[in-house]
Amino acid sequence: MDTTKILTALRAERDQIDRAIAVLESLGETAPTKSATMATIASRIKATPRAKKRMRSAAARKKMSDAAKKRWAAKRKTAKPKADAKQVAPIKAAPKKAKRVVSPESRKKMAAAQQKRWTAKRKAAKAPAPKKPVAPVVSTVAKEVPKA
């Protein structure tokens, strides 16, 4: 977003807040009911002028359209001319590749291999993990030798 657009938006918000503050201050020191206060504030805020959305007239839109068409026409004139359609050979579409088909024999072989892998996996899951041998614990406490 452009910095000037951001500043414009922030200033508009600041003006709206200033108007709301002015409305609140204009209420004076009397304390009317909450609903009456809100209605008064809402009516005063609605009455304050807001920035209107800019609308372009039909004449302005036509002028912009003509200018754009003029730019594109100038760009087309400076572009390199393309060869005539008669001179250029038509581009042939690439032939479609034949869809690969697996023979029934190959399907059976693949199914058998897959079944073999799954049975091996199930068997490995059922078998308990091999126990690792436990090393004997060596005591680090020195044994007392009885005196003779």
Secondary structure as the mmCIF struct_conf table of DSSP 4:
data_model
#
loop_
_struct_conf.conf_type_id
_struct_conf.id
_struct_conf.beg_label_comp_id
_struct_conf.beg_label_asym_id
_struct_conf.beg_label_seq_id
_struct_conf.end_label_comp_id
_struct_conf.end_label_asym_id
_struct_conf.end_label_seq_id
HELX_RH_AL_P HELX_RH_AL_P1 THR A 3 SER A 26
TURN_TY1_P TURN_TY1_P1 LEU A 27 LEU A 27
BEND BEND1 GLU A 29 GLU A 29
HELX_RH_AL_P HELX_RH_AL_P2 LYS A 34 ALA A 47
BEND BEND2 THR A 48 THR A 48
HELX_LH_PP_P HELX_LH_PP_P1 ALA A 51 ARG A 54
HELX_RH_AL_P HELX_RH_AL_P3 ALA A 58 THR A 78
BEND BEND3 ALA A 79 ALA A 79
HELX_LH_PP_P HELX_LH_PP_P2 LYS A 80 ASP A 84
TURN_TY1_P TURN_TY1_P2 ALA A 85 GLN A 87
BEND BEND4 VAL A 88 VAL A 88
HELX_LH_PP_P HELX_LH_PP_P3 ALA A 89 ARG A 100
HELX_RH_AL_P HELX_RH_AL_P4 PRO A 104 LYS A 126
BEND BEND5 ALA A 127 ALA A 127
HELX_LH_PP_P HELX_LH_PP_P4 PRO A 128 SER A 139
BEND BEND6 VAL A 141 VAL A 141
HELX_LH_PP_P HELX_LH_PP_P5 ALA A 142 LYS A 147
#
